[in-house]
Structures are given as C-alpha cells and as structure tokens.
C-alpha cells in the first residue's frame, strides 16, 4: 500500500465514524496526509489501485468503505435535509451578525459539512466578538436562541470568542476538521485571520483551504447605536456581571472529565460533553484495525 492509498483509507475511516459517504472533492479537501496531493494524483490512485478496489465503494458520485455502501443512500437523504436547512441557517446567521459587538459568524457542526442527522438537527455557530464584550454578546445571542425555539428551531451559538483570541488551544484532527469545514456567514476578514492564526490545521489536512468570501453587509444603524451606548462603563459593568454570573453556573460543568469547555473572559466554549475525544478514540481503533496507525 502506498502513501496516497493509505491517506485515502485514513480519510474514509474518519468519515465512517460519522456514517458519512463523501464526494471526490470532499475526499480531496479533507485528505488526511502528510502533504498536499493533487486532484489528478488522487483520482488516478482511487481508480487504478487494486488495494482500494477491494476496500472502497464508489457509486452515484459518493465514496465510502465497501462494507458501508448503504451510507450512500443515507448521504443522499442528508443532502435533501441540508438543502432544506441551509436557507434557515443563513437567515439566523444574518440575525446573529446584527447583535452588538459581533464581528464574525460562521456555521459549524454537522450542517456545515452537509451531514445533519435529520431536518430538525441543531444549527451550530461560532461567533467572534469585539474584545471585552464576549459575555454580553453571548447573552444577546441567547435571546435570539429562545425566540427561534418558539418556532421549533434549535440555534446553538456554542462557541463565542474575542477577536484577539483566535488561536485554538486544542490542536488535533477533530478540531482541524471543525476549523476547515466551517462556513463563514459574516466577517470574512476575521475568518481569514482565524485561518492564519491556526495554520497548524494543514499539518492534518494539507489540501484544506479557506471557504470563498461571504457577503458582508454593513452594520445596521441600530447595531451601531447599541454598540455606542454599551461601549463604555455600562457595557463593561454588564460584561463583568454576566461573566461572574455564568462562571459560577458553568464552573462545575466545565470541570467534568469529559468536558472540552473553555470559560474565561475572552471565550465561551460551551462543550460540556466533549465529542472530540471519543471520536479520536474510535478513529485510533479503526486505524489499528486496518494497520494504519
């Protein structure tokens, strides 16, 4: 087995954890390898390798492990859910962008990679804010979350961080995927800065590149007015009060052994149940099973 064959299998094994059949372009973008691989190299290996022909299923434009060919039909169903959900995600993303002190909004999670479990799955977002207004911004976002819930929409702005703290502390394949598959909805300049601050991602996914530019609308007058009102002492007091209140509430949850939460003055990462760790453990087990450690 050569290096590119092994990289293709590693990538399919990772997607397999999510029961996710991938397209050729997705295989190229998320190829788990030590360096970039061209589309031509990848295509030739995929279609000419006897090793892969014995292990891989290719049908209707999707690729998966041979034993999981049924994931292709499931992916087609999830594509239908994605087409239904994306306009809703964009709509609420525009409202999140209007919250005072929001500087970037990105769609993350399963929908961003076109793999929602069902049409009523969560809408996950990352928000980047002006420094010193993380907790005040999050409080405003929660108001929108509750309004959306009345319509049966589950918004999860579960990662809020200040624009001067863009570098990710945790650096592994799971976070590299989260970074590379997010879709910027507002604040493209900061999105590019996020990529530049986390160039370690390409050590895991060397073919990954930033998403195309998004349509950045000018801040509405109401947003500018509220920011002016809350820029000084009133806003600082509210920020400190909200931080103290939530810190006390979240402290116990954040200390759980299975948490990947980050609760401080510059970021709110409300991942109180770490999905990344069990995924990385499953991935390591699959690599061992296929002799690809």
Secondary structure by P-SEA (a helix, b strand, c coil): ccaaaaaaaaaaaaaaaacccccaaaaaaaccccccccaaaaaaaaaccccccccccccccccccccccaaaaaaaaaaaaaaacaaaaaaaaaaaaacccccbbbbbccccccccccccccccbbbbcccccaaaaaaaaaaaaaaaaaacbbbbccbbbcccccccccccaaaaaaaaaccccccaaaaaaaaaacccccccccccccccccccccccaaaaaaaaaaccaaaaaaaaaaaaaaaaaaccccccccccccccccccccccccaaaaaaaaaaaaaaaaccc
